[in-house]
Amino acid sequence: MRSVLLRLEGPLQSWGTRSRFPERDSEREPSKSGVLGLVGAALGMPRDDDARLSTLAAARMAVRVDREGGTLLDYHTAGAGRFAGKEHRVYGTSNPVITRRAYLSDASFLVALGYEDDALAAAIDEALQSPRWPLFLGRRACPPSLPVRAGLVADEPEAALRAALWPGPVRPAERIRLVVECAPDEGQPRQDQPLSFRLHARHFARRFVRTDWIAPEELALSPEDAPLTSLVARRPELRPPPL
């Protein structure tokens, strides 16, 4: 098995799995549907290519939470007014519709997608280097702040993340959360296994994940002279001055 590694880091991210129009949620880490949407954009996959999506969705996925980030709830309105000379209506009404949208701010994740097909894994890794379409972190308004491509590893996803270098010269003070796809009797359900990305006909199945942890001393540090691989891992924490 080969694992494609993706660095997902940016000012804002949003990974909804239960969203309806007025309330847009976000999980605490990237969803499988969102990550595969990003991969599909890199490959130039059309929304209605269900067969290709099925091949991509066969991946086993794991996420290392290098920085949890904070939660931001944003207030939106949609509809009302005029657009291109016509009344802009949402849900059949000319009144503005209120929506609330959740984001993760200042978060950083390392994601591993494990494939038995080595050629497919290599093609995804290459596409992340030169994506066909723009990449975003869950929503179009959330661009990544660093290159998404993080490497190709000959290992299964969990082992690949445990062995991956920590993106900074100093280990974190606390243990790091790891979210791993697993069998149904081993974890909690997530309704984010994508079956179709067709417009107005998106369809998702259930998968299961379990949470594990990586102790700080288990993390391998990047050399101090290594190229910058993460902004948030190197940024000093903002603390009030001592009294």
N, C-alpha and C positions, 0 to 999 in steps of 0.2 A: 504494500500500500504506500502511496505517496500523499503527502499533505501539502496543500497550497496554503501559505500563510498570508494573511491580510492585516495590515495595520490600519485600524479605523479610529481616527482621531480628528477632532475639529472643535470649533467653538460651540456648535450645536449639533446634536444628533437626535433622531426620533425613530423608535422601533416599535410601532404599534402592532398589537395582535388581536385587540378586541374593539377596535375603533368603529364608531358609527358617526354620521356626519356632525352632529352637534358636539360630541365628546371624542377627541382624538387622544388616545392613551399612548404611553411609551413604556416598554419593558425596561428593566435596569441594565440590560445588555442587548447586543444586536440579535434580532430575530433571524431565523433561517430564511424566511421568505424575503426579508429585506436584503440580506447578504447575497442571496442568489439573484435578486433583482439587480444588484450592483454588478455581479458577475455577468449576467445577461447583457447589461449595458456595455461592459467591456468587450464582449464577444460580438456585439451588434445583433443580438437575438431579437427577432420580432416578438411582440406581445402574444401573438396567436400561435407561436410555435410550441404547442404543448408537448410534442414528442421530445424536442431538445430539452425543454424544461424538466421533463421526467428523468432524462439522463443526468442533468446537473443535480437534481434533487436526491439522487441516489447517494450523495455524499454523506458521510458521518461528520458531524460538526461539533466543535468544542470552542469555547471562548475563555480567554484569560483576561480578567478584569484588572488591567494595570493601574487604572484610576477610575474610581466609581463615578466621579462627577456629581454635580448637583442637579436638582429638579427645577425646571422653569415652566410655569403655566402661563401661556400667552392667550390673550383675548382677541378674537377676530370677529368681524362681521362679513357676511357674504350677501350679494344681491343688492337690490335697490338702485336707484339712479338709472342712467342710460349708458349703453355701450354700443358703439358703431351705429348710432342713430336709433337703436331699439331699446325698449325697456328691458332692464336686466332682472329677470325673475329667477328665484330659486325655490324649488318645491311648490311651484305654482303661485307664489305670492310675490308682490312687488315690495313688500316690507323687508328690511334687512333681517337676515337669520344670524343669530349669535352662535358662535362656536368657541370652544376652549380647547387649546392644543398643548399637549405636554411635550417637553424637550428635556434632554440631558445636556447640561452645560459643562464644558471643560473635562470631558471624559476621554479615556483612552483604552482601546481594546486590541488584543491580538487574537485573531480568529484563525482556526485551522479547519479546512475542508479536506476530508480524507477520501481518496478515490482508489479503487482497485485498478482502474484503467490509467496506466502511466501516461499514455499519449494525451488523454483528456486533461489530466492534471497539468501537463506541460503546456498545453494550449491555453488553459486558463491563466497560468502564470505569465505567459508571454502576452496575453491580451491585457492583463493588468498593467504591464509595462507601457503598452501603447493602446489604450482603450479606444474602441470605435466611437462610443458616445460618452458624454460627460458622466462622471461618477458622483454619487451623492450618498450621504449617510442617513438613509431612511426616507428623507423628503428632499425635493429638489432645492429647497432653500438652505440645505445643510451640506455645503461642499467640504471635502476633507482638507485639512491644513498641511498634511504630509502625503507623500506618495503612498498609495494603498499597497502596492506590491511589496511583500516582505520576505519572499523566498519560497523555495520548493524543498521539502524534506522527505527523505525515505523513511517514514515512520507513520504510525497511526496518530490521529489528532491529539489525544491527551498527552501521549509521550512527547510529541513534537512541541507542545506548548510548555511542558515542564522543563524541557531541555533548552528552549529558546532563550537567548540572552535577554537580560533585563535592560530596558532602554535608558540606561543612565549609569554613572559611575558609583552610585551609592544605593545600597539595598533599601527597600521600604522598611518602615518601622513596624508595620503590621503584616499579617499574613495576607496572601492574595487569593481572591475568589476565582474558582474554576467551574465553569458550567459545561457539562459534558452530555451529549446525546446518549441515551441508554435504552435498555429494554423496558417495556411497560411496567413490569413488576419491580423496577429499580428506582423509579423517579416520579416526577410530577408532570402532568400533561401541559402541552403548549399547542395551541391551534394555529400553527404557523408552518406546516409542511405544505409547500405550494404545489398545487395541481394545475392551475391555470392562471395566467396573468392577463387574460383577455379583458379588454375594456368593458366595464359594466357586467362582467361575468367572472370575476375573480373567484377562485375556489381553493380552499385550504383543507388539509386533513390534520389529524392529531399526531403529535410525536411526543416523546418523553425525554426529560432531562434530569440530571442529578447534579447536586452542588458538592464540590470538594474544595480543598484549600492547599495552597503552597506556602510553606514556611519561608520567611525571608532568607534564612541560611541555605535553603535549597536552590535559590536563584543564582544563575551564573551572570556575573557582571560584564558589561561591555568595557573594553579598554578605554581609558580616558581620552586617547587620541583617535577613537573611532568616530566616523561621521555621525552627525546628529540624527538620531532615530526616533526621538520623541521630544516634544516640547514640554509636556506637562510633567514627565518623569524627572526632568532636570530643573524644573522651576521650584524655587524655595517656597515653602508653605507661607501663607500670609497669616502671621500671628500678631497680636497686639504687643507693643513694646513692654518690657518688664516694668513693674512699678518701682 
